[in-house]
Amino acid sequence: MKAYVAGVGMTRFEKPETREWQYWDMVREAGNAALADAGISYAEVEQVPVGYCFQPSTAGQRAAYELGLTGIPVYNVNNNCATGSTALMLARQLVEGGAADCVLALGFEKMKRGALSGGADGGDFATSPVARHYGVMAARHGFEVTPPTAQIFGDAAREHMEKYGTTEAQLAAVAAKNHRHSAHNPYAQFQDVYDVDDILAARTVHHPLTKLQCSPTSDGAAAAVVVSERFAERRELGAGAGSLVEIVAQAMTTDTEDSFASGSCIDVVGQPMSRAAARQVYERSGLGIDDVDVVELHDCFSVNELLTYEALGMCEPGESGKLVESGGTTYGGRWVVNPSGGLISKGHPLGATGIAQVAELVWQLRGTAGNRQVPGAEVGLAHNIGLGGAAVVTLLRTA
């Protein structure tokens, strides 16, 4: 059975502690927007997977109760930075498997200011779920007094530069592009435009990554209504701005031996997972990267966008720096990558990110993205990854 996204909604992504709201306020705003976009009521929703990382168990229920008290199942989902796309994947599986005809996927995060701890409680990486990942990093690069997540991705950038000749300017070009894109996104946490020199001149977080190449902590929520073909037909969904977008294929992968065997941070931060997930999606859909028009991918740090170009097959290994520098991933190029501004500029509330990526693609494929519209977009790809690890790739097209 096919699954369609019938409605999407999201809040503006905000800097933590700058707006007076709670996580349930975020979900009420995003959830009601998605329901209104689909043209349905919460009473028609049969199940609700809710993604978040930094709230207690059953926070999903507390949030969903803002939309209605109908007694339906609510699932609490936590998969690090891939949490939102994991909630969406559960929604799709419920619909495709025939267990439900209408599922609401929710994702939210209310975060603290400052860098993430990297998954260590009080700095004790020995008991962290990502201890093996950071162990690979430390064995090759040592451990510096810099934010752990920036450190492991920064070390991946160093390896890419050493192996392929990637330049600091090429890394900065990713951030400059995404900041430029976000200027047209009213939902983005940042809407300032910076050029490559500005990016390079910003404070260094972990060499070669500067502050403007790192995604911020953020507050916000996103939601998507996923429905079956029979539900859409029964409710006569799919006309006008609320048109359906098909989830053509979706895959999640987790770490394999390839993540750790090489001792490389490029592998340990998830490039093999991303490559495998993309391959599965292409095989299941019969489509390839050349069929894709617009991409929302996980640029938690500028280097990860370059690594993901290679994993998705947009270029050969080592050619990603040249690809972004050429303009091939912005308007007028072969693909438009992160028209929303990506995580770097739109923001990164962990539980909401994966669903927000899909919301952007739905607007793009409907032709309703306003000043950031990708002309003629018919096929979109979302890529969401969480260290620890999970990678989710979703392929969507106009129905």
Salt bridges, closest charged atoms under 4 A:
GLU14 OE1 - ARG12 NE 3.93
GLU14 OE2 - ARG19 NH1 3.56
GLU17 OE1 - ARG113 NE 3.89
ASP25 OD1 - ARG28 NH2 2.80
GLU29 OE1 - ARG19 NH2 2.99
ASP37 OD2 - ARG366 NH1 2.89
GLU44 OE1 - ARG235 NE 2.48
GLU66 OE1 - ARG28 NH1 2.46
GLU66 OE2 - ARG62 NH1 2.76
GLU96 OE1 - ARG92 NH1 2.66
ASP101 OD1 - ARG230 NE 2.65
GLU144 OE2 - ARG158 NH1 3.21
GLU144 OE1 - HIS206 ND1 3.94
ASP155 OD1 - ARG158 NH1 3.51
ASP155 OD1 - HIS206 NE2 2.89
GLU159 OE2 - ARG140 NE 3.68
GLU159 OE2 - HIS141 NE2 2.73
GLU168 OE2 - HIS207 NE2 3.68
ASP219 OD2 - LYS110 NZ 3.95
GLU246 OE1 - ARG397 NE 3.30
ASP255 OD2 - HIS133 NE2 2.83
GLU296 OE1 - LYS346 NZ 3.75
GLU305 OE2 - LYS177 NZ 2.86
GLU310 OE2 - HIS160 NE2 2.75
GLU319 OE1 - LYS322 NZ 3.84
GLU360 OE1 - ARG372 NE 2.98
